[in-house]
Amino acid sequence: MAEASERLLQAPVLVLNATYEPINVTAARRAIVLVLKGNAITEEENGSFIHSTRVAFRIPSVIRLTEFRRIPHQSRPLSRKNILIRDRYTCQFCYKAFPASELTLDHIIPRSRGGHTDWDNLVACCHACNSRKGNRLPEEVGLTLRRQPRPFTLHTSRHIMRMLGRSDQRWRKYLFY
């Protein structure tokens, strides 16, 4: 029972600015806190409930902030999770999708050859391709990149929101396709 509640609280929720512009995706737990504090209004519900001893609260699917927030140039921290999201959990050499646990991060230019750990030099890679590449350049072992890696940008964030929106029909009217 606790696992089901925890899963509900981790469900993705689309966050809209006061102007209805999509600005983020957050967990239902954070969305509920924003609504209870009066910082957001529920625009769409996902049909599930979270129960306390006295109250049953509907889990939101889309929330809208009550006050306009100026969003500065967005950048995401460099992390394994963000690299995997950017690369859509797909090995950038063999183009196959994998669960996160079966992917590694690969330095295109190996660190042993002066490569840096940054957005432009890291890609998601399956274990087989990573072993094949080793500390060589992709061209040296006959591998080619699916696409050149780029930093996680506002455009990337919106693209991910659109991808997530395909699984939740309630998001569609807020995302610009």
C-alpha positions, 0 to 999 in steps of 0.5 A: 500500500505504501509503495502505491502511494509513493508511486502516485507521489512520483507521478509527473505533473506539468507546471505552467506559468501564470500565463499558461506557458509550460515551464517544468515537469515536477513530481506530484508530491511537489505539485501538491505542496505548491497547491496547498501553499496557494502558490499554484492552482490545479488545472487538470487532475490525473484521476487518483487520490492520496489519502490522509487520516481526514482528507482525500486529495486529488493528484494533479496532472497539470498545475498553474502558478498563481503568480507569473515567474520570470524564467531565466535562461534555463540550464540543467546540471550535468548529471547521469540522469540528465544525460540519459534523458537528453539521449532518450535512454538510447545508446548513441552508437548502436541506437538501441533503447535500454533501461537506465540500469543497462546504460553507461556514460561514455566520454566521446574523447576519452579522458585519458586523451584529454577529453573533458566531462561536459555536455558536449563530450558525454553520451549514453552508451550501452555496455557492449558499445562502451567495452568495444570503444574502450579508451579510443575515439569512435572512428577508430573502432568503426562507431558513429554517433547518432547525433552530436551531443549538446547541452540541455537547453530550454528547447530540450526541456520543452521537447521532453515535456512534449514527449511526456505529454504523449503519455498524458492526454491532459497535457496536450492542450498546454503543449505546443505541438 
